Amino acid sequence: MTDTLQKLAATIQSRKGADPSSSWTAKLLDKGPEKCAEKFGEESIEAIIEAIKGDRDRLTSEAADVLYHLLVMLTARDVTLADVMAELERREGTSGISEKAARPQA
């Protein structure tokens, strides 16, 4: 499972700086981090809608879109999947309640 995400992240990274006419990913990245974040938000909302509707197949499809657009957004801001995985590993074994309480308050 992680291998698939790692391959996808590597493919997305390889598209950074590529000709936007050659790849959808390159086209998204070329539009900048803000557009990548907007697309991630749109896909997230679509996944939420499918979760509410209870359509398992559509939710699965939209969830795949969310993961793809998350990785594009991260790449646009030079955050790697390895960075995210390291953060998840750091949090492993910590209660979500405790972890959230330890965050600096804004």
VMD Tcl script that draws the C-alpha trace (Angstrom):
set ca {
  {0.00 0.00 0.00}
  {2.67 2.53 0.99}
  {4.68 1.42 -2.04}
  {1.85 2.59 -4.31}
  {1.81 6.01 -2.62}
  {5.59 6.21 -2.83}
  {5.48 5.46 -6.56}
  {2.74 8.04 -7.07}
  {4.69 10.65 -5.07}
  {7.81 9.95 -7.15}
  {5.84 10.29 -10.38}
  {4.35 13.59 -9.22}
  {7.80 14.85 -8.19}
  {9.17 13.89 -11.61}
  {6.51 16.06 -13.26}
  {7.57 19.17 -11.36}
  {9.03 21.53 -13.92}
  {7.89 19.38 -16.85}
  {6.09 20.84 -19.86}
  {2.50 21.55 -18.73}
  {1.19 20.36 -22.09}
  {2.74 16.94 -21.47}
  {1.03 16.03 -18.20}
  {-2.00 16.90 -16.07}
  {0.25 16.86 -13.01}
  {2.74 19.25 -14.62}
  {-0.18 21.51 -15.58}
  {-1.45 21.59 -11.97}
  {2.01 22.24 -10.54}
  {2.62 24.97 -13.11}
  {-0.46 26.82 -11.84}
  {1.17 27.15 -8.42}
  {0.62 25.97 -4.86}
  {-2.58 27.95 -4.40}
  {-4.31 26.23 -7.35}
  {-3.04 22.85 -6.15}
  {-4.54 23.55 -2.72}
  {-7.82 24.61 -4.33}
  {-8.00 21.36 -6.33}
  {-7.26 19.36 -3.16}
  {-10.12 21.15 -1.43}
  {-12.51 20.45 -4.30}
  {-11.64 16.76 -4.31}
  {-11.98 16.58 -0.53}
  {-15.49 18.01 -0.72}
  {-16.42 15.51 -3.42}
  {-15.19 12.68 -1.17}
  {-17.22 14.05 1.74}
  {-20.35 14.14 -0.42}
  {-19.86 10.51 -1.48}
  {-19.25 9.48 2.14}
  {-22.53 11.11 3.13}
  {-24.37 9.46 0.25}
  {-22.94 6.07 1.22}
  {-21.80 5.15 -2.31}
  {-18.79 2.95 -1.55}
  {-17.50 2.78 -5.13}
  {-17.76 6.55 -5.69}
  {-16.16 7.20 -2.30}
  {-13.28 4.90 -3.20}
  {-12.77 6.77 -6.47}
  {-12.96 10.17 -4.83}
  {-10.61 9.07 -2.04}
  {-8.04 8.12 -4.69}
  {-8.45 11.61 -6.17}
  {-7.95 13.13 -2.71}
  {-4.71 11.22 -2.17}
  {-3.41 12.22 -5.60}
  {-4.26 15.90 -5.10}
  {-2.83 15.86 -1.57}
  {0.48 14.65 -2.98}
  {0.36 17.30 -5.73}
  {-0.32 20.01 -3.14}
  {2.52 18.77 -0.94}
  {4.89 18.66 -3.91}
  {3.94 22.21 -4.84}
  {5.15 23.29 -1.38}
  {8.22 21.01 -1.36}
  {6.84 18.73 1.35}
  {7.59 15.08 0.63}
  {5.62 11.96 1.42}
  {8.62 10.95 3.53}
  {8.17 14.15 5.58}
  {4.52 13.27 6.22}
  {5.32 9.65 7.02}
  {8.01 10.76 9.49}
  {5.45 12.97 11.23}
  {3.00 10.07 11.42}
  {5.74 7.84 12.84}
  {6.58 10.52 15.41}
  {2.94 10.50 16.50}
  {2.62 6.71 16.60}
  {1.62 5.39 20.00}
  {0.45 8.81 21.16}
  {-3.19 9.32 21.95}
  {-4.83 11.69 19.51}
  {-6.23 13.62 22.45}
  {-2.78 13.95 24.04}
  {-1.14 14.85 20.73}
  {-3.68 17.58 20.02}
  {-3.38 18.97 23.57}
  {0.41 19.21 23.17}
  {0.14 21.38 20.03}
  {0.87 25.07 20.45}
  {-2.37 27.02 20.77}
  {-2.98 29.62 18.06}
}
mol new
graphics top color blue
foreach p $ca { graphics top sphere $p radius 0.5 }
foreach p [lrange $ca 0 end-1] q [lrange $ca 1 end] { graphics top cylinder $p $q radius 0.2 }
display resetview
